Amino acid sequence: MEDKANVSAADVVQSEEKYVKTGPQPGFYKLERKEIFGYSMVDLAMNLVFQSVLMFITFYYTDVYGLPAAQVSLMFLLSRFWDAINDPMMGAVTERLNPKKGKYKPYILWGAIPYAVVAVLAFTVPEFGDAGKLIWAYLTYNLLNMLYTFIIQPYISLTTVMTADPQERTKLNSVRMTFAQSGGVIVALFIPYLTEFFGKDDIASGYQTTVILLSVITALILIYSYTTLKERIKSTSHLDPVKIKDVIIQLTTNRPSIILFLLFVGVYGFNTVGSASGIYYITYNADRSDLVGLFSLMNVLPSVLAVPFVPMLVKKIKKKNTVALGLIIAAIGSAAIYFIPVTAITLMMIAKGMASVGYGILMGILWSIIPDAVEYAEYNTGKRYPAVVYTTIGLGIKVALTVGGVIPTWILAMVGYVPNATQTAEALGGIVFIASILPAFICLVTLIIFMAFYNLTEDKVERIMRELAARHQTH
């Protein structure tokens, strides 16, 4: 009798003749242009909301919604404790279920409208008292994060059933991240200017109307993209349902996955801190609230331009050194802001753009590394649970949101920040520290950890995949 665990560990190819192959290895399929476009559009759509949260929700809560910075900081911190439960649970559910329309892609369709609706609610100021508004913020913020996880975890696992070809995966993720960062560009342009256009003297109404527009676009894109995606490789993980023990083993014995978790904490933490602090820095330190849109744009546009160069960098200097290059550039650009006078607007924008280039390189390479950790996990444990590995990454992003939400708001509270008022020298010093030194420090610590402990080279991954292919052929 065939061993059940071995069946669940291997991805069984549905039909070798049905799709165009890129090589003789099992699962090496060529991705269609329409499919690459549709897959990438999912991340653009998700980022219309995610980047709104990343760039503006901290400022929205303190300066528009009216919550004290200390309360916002506590809310962000407590929310991450729930994520630590919810995210692994979602990963386990994804592997246990086997929907008729596909292993992973149906979640994009199921979550599209709820995600859009809750995004609007999160940017709505209810007619409640202080306690009621705080409860509303807790509920809508956490529900939005849960729906983000509901869609994004299965979505990023999709690459493992679309193709097993590393080059196709790298190409797919490079295009995807170009689109994802483009979503950030749209947010940077639309939120500041449309908020003012729609809101006029009512900025809260301006935020709500703008997010309604972005949320409708998000839902429509997600529904369309669902129709373009193909799962070519059949996952059988539901035949051997993932148990809590399996999750613990995967999360504690997969060294590359653990290091990638820390890498995602660092990279997204850097970006979250830089994005959230930018609006405070340009509004209060530079005293140029009219440049919030441009400064936000420089936080994302250069990253979009950098992503397409990542495949070339990977060919020349390999994945690990490409990550290092991105972290170094991001750190230099961020640190430079500290030394540039607030009146030197052009230099300030250049420094912000440089940090964004570094982030773009990181976005182009990070997601193409994760499938390597999936292959290693199966090689190491004999079981293939992509969603569990991706749960680790999802938790890294959520921890990064904590770093980007808790630390800046805690520092703002410590230095005596007062919304919509002239700031003290101590408060201005705290803001510039958050906008420059803190993100640079995060990059440097991340660089040291990654270069010292990440040990999956391209050659090692190739050997692992050959070994896995041999195992699959014997079962």
C-alpha positions as CSV (number, residue, x, y, z in Angstrom):
1,M,0.0,0.0,0.0
2,E,1.3,3.4,-1.0
3,D,2.5,5.5,2.0
4,K,0.0,8.3,2.6
5,A,2.6,10.8,3.9
6,N,4.6,10.3,0.7
7,V,1.6,11.0,-1.4
8,S,0.9,14.2,0.4
9,A,4.5,15.3,0.3
10,A,4.7,15.2,-3.5
11,D,2.9,17.5,-5.9
12,V,1.4,15.3,-8.5
13,V,1.5,16.7,-12.1
14,Q,-2.0,16.9,-13.5
15,S,-1.1,16.5,-17.1
16,E,2.3,16.8,-18.7
17,E,0.8,17.2,-22.1
18,K,-1.8,19.9,-21.3
19,Y,0.6,22.8,-20.7
20,V,3.8,24.0,-22.3
21,K,6.9,22.7,-20.6
22,T,10.2,24.6,-20.0
23,G,12.2,21.5,-19.2
24,P,12.0,17.7,-18.6
25,Q,11.6,18.1,-14.8
26,P,8.2,17.5,-13.3
27,G,6.2,20.7,-12.9
28,F,8.5,22.8,-15.1
29,Y,5.8,24.8,-16.9
30,K,5.8,28.0,-19.0
31,L,3.5,30.7,-17.6
32,E,1.2,32.5,-20.1
33,R,1.4,36.3,-20.3
34,K,-2.3,36.8,-19.4
35,E,-1.7,34.6,-16.3
36,I,1.4,36.6,-15.3
37,F,-0.6,39.8,-15.7
38,G,-3.6,38.5,-13.8
39,Y,-1.4,37.2,-10.9
40,S,0.5,40.4,-10.7
41,M,-2.7,42.5,-10.7
42,V,-3.8,40.7,-7.5
43,D,-0.9,42.3,-5.7
44,L,-1.6,45.7,-7.2
45,A,-5.2,45.5,-6.0
46,M,-4.2,44.3,-2.5
47,N,-1.7,47.1,-2.2
48,L,-4.3,49.8,-3.0
49,V,-5.6,49.0,0.5
50,F,-2.4,47.6,2.2
51,Q,-0.3,50.7,1.2
52,S,-3.1,53.0,2.3
53,V,-2.7,51.4,5.7
54,L,1.1,51.4,5.5
55,M,1.5,55.0,4.6
56,F,-1.5,56.8,6.1
57,I,-3.4,54.9,8.8
58,T,-1.1,55.9,11.6
59,F,-1.5,59.6,10.7
60,Y,-5.2,59.0,10.1
61,Y,-5.7,57.6,13.6
62,T,-3.7,60.3,15.4
63,D,-4.6,63.4,13.3
64,V,-8.0,62.6,11.8
65,Y,-9.7,59.9,13.8
66,G,-8.5,61.5,17.1
67,L,-6.8,58.7,18.9
68,P,-3.9,59.5,21.2
69,A,-0.6,58.1,19.9
70,A,-0.2,55.9,22.9
71,Q,-3.6,54.2,22.3
72,V,-2.7,53.7,18.6
73,S,0.6,52.1,19.6
74,L,-1.1,49.7,22.1
75,M,-3.7,48.8,19.5
76,F,-1.0,47.9,16.9
77,L,0.8,45.8,19.5
78,L,-2.2,43.9,20.8
79,S,-3.4,43.2,17.2
80,R,-0.2,41.3,16.5
81,F,-0.9,38.8,19.3
82,W,-4.1,37.9,17.5
83,D,-2.2,37.6,14.2
84,A,0.1,35.1,15.9
85,I,-2.9,32.9,16.3
86,N,-4.9,33.7,13.2
87,D,-2.1,33.5,10.6
88,P,-0.9,29.9,11.4
89,M,-4.6,28.9,11.7
90,M,-5.2,30.2,8.2
91,G,-2.2,28.4,6.9
92,A,-3.4,25.1,8.3
93,V,-7.0,25.6,7.0
94,T,-5.6,26.3,3.5
95,E,-3.6,23.1,3.4
96,R,-6.5,21.0,4.9
97,L,-9.1,22.2,2.4
98,N,-9.3,21.3,-1.3
99,P,-11.9,23.5,-3.0
100,K,-13.2,22.3,-6.4
101,K,-12.1,25.5,-8.2
102,G,-8.5,25.2,-7.1
103,K,-6.3,24.7,-4.0
104,Y,-5.4,28.3,-3.5
105,K,-7.0,30.6,-6.0
106,P,-10.7,30.6,-4.8
107,Y,-9.7,32.6,-1.7
108,I,-9.0,35.6,-4.0
109,L,-12.6,35.5,-5.2
110,W,-14.2,34.8,-1.8
111,G,-12.3,37.6,-0.1
112,A,-12.6,40.3,-2.7
113,I,-15.8,42.1,-1.6
114,P,-15.4,41.6,2.2
115,Y,-11.8,43.0,2.0
116,A,-13.0,46.1,0.1
117,V,-16.0,46.7,2.4
118,V,-13.9,46.5,5.6
119,A,-11.2,48.8,4.1
120,V,-13.9,51.5,3.8
121,L,-15.1,50.8,7.4
122,A,-11.5,51.1,8.7
123,F,-11.3,54.6,7.2
124,T,-14.7,55.7,8.5
125,V,-15.1,57.9,11.6
126,P,-18.2,56.6,13.5
127,E,-20.5,58.9,15.4
128,F,-19.5,57.3,18.7
129,G,-17.9,58.5,21.9
130,D,-14.2,58.0,22.6
131,A,-14.7,54.5,23.9
132,G,-16.9,53.5,21.0
133,K,-14.4,54.9,18.5
134,L,-11.6,53.0,20.1
135,I,-13.6,49.7,19.9
136,W,-14.5,50.5,16.3
137,A,-10.8,51.0,15.4
138,Y,-9.8,47.8,17.1
139,L,-12.6,45.8,15.3
140,T,-12.1,47.2,11.8
141,Y,-8.3,47.2,11.9
142,N,-8.1,43.6,13.0
143,L,-10.9,42.4,10.6
144,L,-9.0,44.1,7.8
145,N,-5.8,42.3,8.7
146,M,-7.7,39.0,8.9
147,L,-9.1,39.4,5.4
148,Y,-5.7,40.4,4.1
149,T,-4.4,37.2,5.5
150,F,-7.4,35.2,4.1
151,I,-6.4,36.4,0.6
152,I,-2.7,36.9,0.6
153,Q,-1.6,33.5,2.2
154,P,-3.2,31.3,-0.4
155,Y,-2.3,33.8,-3.1
156,I,1.5,33.7,-2.5
157,S,1.2,29.9,-2.2
158,L,-0.1,29.8,-5.7
159,T,3.3,30.0,-7.3
160,T,4.1,26.5,-6.0
161,V,1.2,25.0,-8.1
162,M,1.6,27.2,-11.2
163,T,5.1,26.1,-12.0
164,A,8.1,24.5,-10.4
165,D,10.6,26.2,-12.7
166,P,12.7,28.6,-10.6
167,Q,13.3,31.0,-13.6
168,E,9.6,31.2,-14.3
169,R,8.9,31.9,-10.6
170,T,11.5,34.6,-10.6
171,K,10.0,36.2,-13.7
172,L,6.5,35.9,-12.2
173,N,7.5,37.5,-8.9
174,S,9.5,40.3,-10.6
175,V,6.5,41.3,-12.6
176,R,4.3,40.9,-9.6
177,M,6.4,43.2,-7.4
178,T,6.5,45.8,-10.2
179,F,2.7,45.8,-10.1
180,A,2.6,45.7,-6.3
181,Q,4.8,48.8,-6.0
182,S,2.7,50.4,-8.7
183,G,-0.2,50.0,-6.3
184,G,1.8,52.0,-3.8
185,V,2.4,54.7,-6.4
186,I,-1.4,55.0,-7.0
187,V,-2.0,55.3,-3.3
188,A,0.8,57.9,-2.9
189,L,-0.8,60.0,-5.6
190,F,-4.5,59.5,-4.9
191,I,-4.8,59.6,-1.1
192,P,-3.3,63.1,-0.4
193,Y,-4.8,64.8,-3.4
194,L,-8.2,63.1,-3.6
195,T,-8.6,63.4,0.2
196,E,-8.3,67.1,-0.1
197,F,-10.5,67.2,-3.3
198,F,-13.3,65.1,-1.9
199,G,-13.1,66.3,1.7
200,K,-12.4,70.0,1.3
201,D,-13.0,71.2,4.9
202,D,-13.9,67.7,6.1
203,I,-10.7,65.6,5.8
204,A,-12.4,62.5,7.4
205,S,-15.0,62.5,4.7
206,G,-12.2,62.9,2.1
207,Y,-10.3,59.9,3.4
208,Q,-13.5,57.8,3.4
209,T,-14.5,58.7,-0.2
210,T,-11.0,58.1,-1.5
211,V,-10.8,54.7,0.1
212,I,-14.3,53.8,-1.3
213,L,-13.0,54.5,-4.8
214,L,-9.8,52.5,-4.2
215,S,-11.7,49.6,-2.6
216,V,-14.2,49.3,-5.5
217,I,-11.2,49.1,-7.9
218,T,-9.6,46.5,-5.6
219,A,-12.6,44.2,-5.6
220,L,-13.1,44.4,-9.4
221,I,-9.4,43.6,-10.1
222,L,-9.4,40.6,-7.7
223,I,-12.5,39.2,-9.3
224,Y,-11.0,39.6,-12.8
225,S,-7.6,38.2,-11.8
226,Y,-9.2,35.0,-10.3
227,T,-10.4,34.1,-13.9
228,T,-6.9,34.2,-15.3
229,L,-5.0,31.9,-12.9
230,K,-4.2,28.2,-13.6
231,E,-3.1,25.7,-11.0
232,R,-1.1,23.2,-13.1
233,I,0.4,21.2,-10.3
234,K,-2.0,19.3,-8.1
235,S,-1.3,19.6,-4.4
236,T,-2.3,16.6,-2.3
237,S,-1.6,18.1,1.2
238,H,-5.3,17.7,2.1
239,L,-4.9,13.9,1.9
240,D,-2.6,14.1,4.9
241,P,-4.2,17.1,6.8
242,V,-1.7,19.4,8.4
243,K,-1.6,19.1,12.2
244,I,-0.4,21.6,14.8
245,K,2.7,19.3,15.2
246,D,3.5,19.7,11.5
247,V,3.2,23.5,11.8
248,I,5.6,23.5,14.7
249,I,8.1,21.2,13.0
250,Q,8.0,23.3,9.8
251,L,8.4,26.6,11.7
252,T,11.2,25.4,14.0
253,T,13.4,23.1,11.8
254,N,13.3,25.0,8.5
255,R,16.3,27.3,9.0
256,P,15.9,29.2,5.7
257,S,12.3,29.9,6.5
258,I,13.2,31.3,9.9
259,I,15.9,33.6,8.4
260,L,13.4,34.6,5.7
261,F,10.9,35.5,8.5
262,L,13.5,37.8,10.0
263,L,14.4,39.2,6.6
264,F,10.7,40.1,6.0
265,V,10.4,41.6,9.4
266,G,13.4,43.8,8.6
267,V,12.5,44.8,5.1
268,Y,8.8,45.4,5.7
269,G,9.7,47.0,9.1
270,F,12.0,49.4,7.3
271,N,9.3,50.3,4.7
272,T,6.5,50.6,7.3
273,V,8.5,52.9,9.5
274,G,9.7,55.0,6.5
275,S,6.2,55.2,5.1
276,A,4.3,55.9,8.3
277,S,6.8,58.6,9.4
278,G,7.1,60.4,6.1
279,I,3.9,62.3,6.4
280,Y,4.8,63.5,9.9
281,Y,8.3,64.5,8.7
282,I,7.2,66.5,5.7
283,T,4.3,68.1,7.5
284,Y,6.0,69.2,10.7
285,N,9.8,69.1,10.2
286,A,9.8,70.5,6.7
287,D,6.6,72.5,7.2
288,R,5.5,71.5,3.7
289,S,2.2,69.7,3.9
290,D,1.7,70.6,0.3
291,L,4.5,68.1,-0.6
292,V,3.0,65.1,1.2
293,G,1.9,63.6,-2.1
294,L,5.3,64.1,-3.7
295,F,7.2,62.8,-0.8
296,S,5.0,59.7,-0.6
297,L,5.5,59.3,-4.3
298,M,9.3,59.3,-3.9
299,N,8.7,56.6,-1.3
300,V,7.3,54.2,-3.9
301,L,7.9,55.3,-7.5
302,P,11.7,54.6,-7.6
303,S,11.1,51.1,-6.2
304,V,8.8,50.4,-9.2
305,L,11.6,51.4,-11.6
306,A,14.1,49.2,-9.7
307,V,12.2,46.0,-9.7
308,P,12.6,45.1,-13.4
309,F,16.4,45.1,-13.0
310,V,16.3,42.4,-10.3
311,P,16.5,39.3,-12.7
312,M,19.7,40.8,-14.2
313,L,21.2,41.4,-10.8
314,V,20.4,37.9,-9.7
315,K,22.1,36.5,-12.8
316,K,25.2,38.6,-12.1
317,I,25.6,38.5,-8.3
318,K,23.1,35.8,-7.2
319,K,20.1,36.1,-4.9
320,K,21.9,36.5,-1.6
321,N,24.1,39.4,-2.8
322,T,21.1,41.0,-4.4
323,V,19.4,41.1,-1.1
324,A,22.5,42.6,0.5
325,L,22.7,45.3,-2.2
326,G,19.1,46.3,-1.6
327,L,19.5,46.6,2.1
328,I,22.7,48.7,1.8
329,I,21.1,51.2,-0.7
330,A,18.0,51.5,1.5
331,A,20.1,52.1,4.6
332,I,22.2,54.8,3.0
333,G,19.2,56.6,1.5
334,S,17.4,56.6,4.8
335,A,20.4,57.7,6.9
336,A,21.1,60.6,4.5
337,I,17.7,62.2,5.4
338,Y,19.0,62.8,9.0
339,F,21.9,65.0,7.7
340,I,20.0,66.9,5.0
341,P,18.6,70.3,6.1
342,V,14.8,70.4,6.0
343,T,15.0,73.3,3.6
344,A,16.9,71.3,1.0
345,I,13.8,69.8,-0.6
346,T,15.5,68.4,-3.7
347,L,18.2,66.6,-1.7
348,M,15.6,65.3,0.6
349,M,13.6,63.9,-2.3
350,I,16.7,62.3,-3.8
351,A,17.6,60.6,-0.5
352,K,14.0,59.3,-0.2
353,G,14.2,58.0,-3.8
354,M,17.5,56.2,-3.1
355,A,15.9,54.4,-0.1
356,S,13.0,53.5,-2.4
357,V,15.4,52.0,-5.0
358,G,16.9,49.8,-2.3
359,Y,13.4,48.7,-1.3
360,G,12.5,48.0,-4.9
361,I,15.4,45.7,-5.3
362,L,14.4,43.9,-2.2
363,M,10.8,43.5,-3.4
364,G,12.0,42.1,-6.7
365,I,14.1,39.4,-5.0
366,L,12.4,38.5,-1.7
367,W,9.3,36.7,-3.1
368,S,11.3,34.6,-5.5
369,I,13.4,33.2,-2.6
370,I,10.5,31.9,-0.7
371,P,9.8,28.9,-3.0
372,D,13.4,27.8,-2.2
373,A,12.4,27.5,1.5
374,V,9.3,25.5,0.4
375,E,11.5,23.0,-1.4
376,Y,13.9,22.8,1.5
377,A,11.0,22.2,3.9
378,E,9.8,19.1,1.9
379,Y,13.4,17.9,1.5
380,N,13.9,18.2,5.3
381,T,10.6,16.9,6.6
382,G,9.2,14.7,3.8
383,K,6.0,16.8,3.8
384,R,5.0,19.6,1.5
385,Y,2.9,22.3,3.1
386,P,3.6,25.6,1.1
387,A,0.9,27.6,3.0
388,V,2.6,26.8,6.3
389,V,5.9,28.1,5.0
390,Y,4.2,31.2,3.6
391,T,2.5,31.6,7.0
392,T,5.9,32.2,8.4
393,I,6.4,35.0,5.9
394,G,3.0,36.4,6.6
395,L,3.8,36.6,10.2
396,G,7.0,38.4,9.4
397,I,5.0,41.0,7.5
398,K,2.6,41.4,10.5
399,V,5.5,41.7,12.9
400,A,6.9,44.4,10.6
401,L,3.6,46.2,10.8
402,T,4.0,46.1,14.6
403,V,7.5,47.5,14.3
404,G,6.2,50.2,11.9
405,G,3.2,51.0,14.0
406,V,4.2,50.5,17.6
407,I,7.7,52.0,17.7
408,P,7.0,55.2,15.8
409,T,3.8,56.0,17.7
410,W,5.5,55.1,21.0
411,I,8.3,57.5,20.2
412,L,5.8,60.2,19.2
413,A,4.1,59.8,22.6
414,M,7.4,59.9,24.4
415,V,8.6,63.1,22.7
416,G,5.3,64.9,23.4
417,Y,3.9,64.9,19.9
418,V,0.6,66.9,19.7
419,P,-1.6,66.4,16.5
420,N,-2.3,69.5,14.4
421,A,-0.1,71.8,16.5
422,T,3.3,73.4,16.3
423,Q,5.8,70.8,17.6
424,T,8.5,71.2,20.2
425,A,12.2,70.7,19.3
426,E,12.1,67.4,21.1
427,A,9.1,66.3,19.1
428,L,10.7,67.3,15.8
429,G,13.9,65.4,16.8
430,G,11.8,62.3,17.5
431,I,10.1,62.6,14.1
432,V,13.4,62.9,12.1
433,F,14.8,60.0,14.1
434,I,11.9,57.8,13.1
435,A,12.1,59.0,9.4
436,S,15.9,58.4,9.0
437,I,18.0,56.7,11.6
438,L,15.5,54.1,12.7
439,P,14.8,52.6,9.2
440,A,18.6,52.7,8.4
441,F,19.3,50.8,11.6
442,I,16.7,48.2,10.8
443,C,18.3,47.6,7.4
444,L,21.8,47.2,8.9
445,V,20.7,44.7,11.5
446,T,18.7,42.8,8.9
447,L,21.8,42.7,6.6
448,I,24.0,41.3,9.3
449,I,21.6,38.5,10.2
450,F,20.8,37.5,6.7
451,M,24.4,37.4,5.4
452,A,25.5,35.5,8.5
453,F,22.8,32.8,8.7
454,Y,21.1,32.3,5.3
455,N,22.6,29.3,3.6
456,L,20.4,28.3,0.6
457,T,22.5,29.0,-2.5
458,E,21.3,28.4,-6.0
459,D,23.5,25.3,-6.3
460,K,22.1,23.9,-3.1
461,V,18.5,24.5,-4.2
462,E,19.1,22.8,-7.5
463,R,20.5,19.7,-5.7
464,I,17.5,19.7,-3.4
465,M,15.0,19.8,-6.4
466,R,16.8,17.0,-8.1
467,E,16.6,14.9,-5.0
468,L,12.9,15.7,-4.6
469,A,12.2,14.8,-8.2
470,A,13.9,11.4,-7.7
471,R,11.8,10.8,-4.5
472,H,8.6,11.6,-6.4
473,Q,9.4,9.2,-9.2
474,T,9.8,6.3,-6.7
475,H,6.4,6.8,-5.2
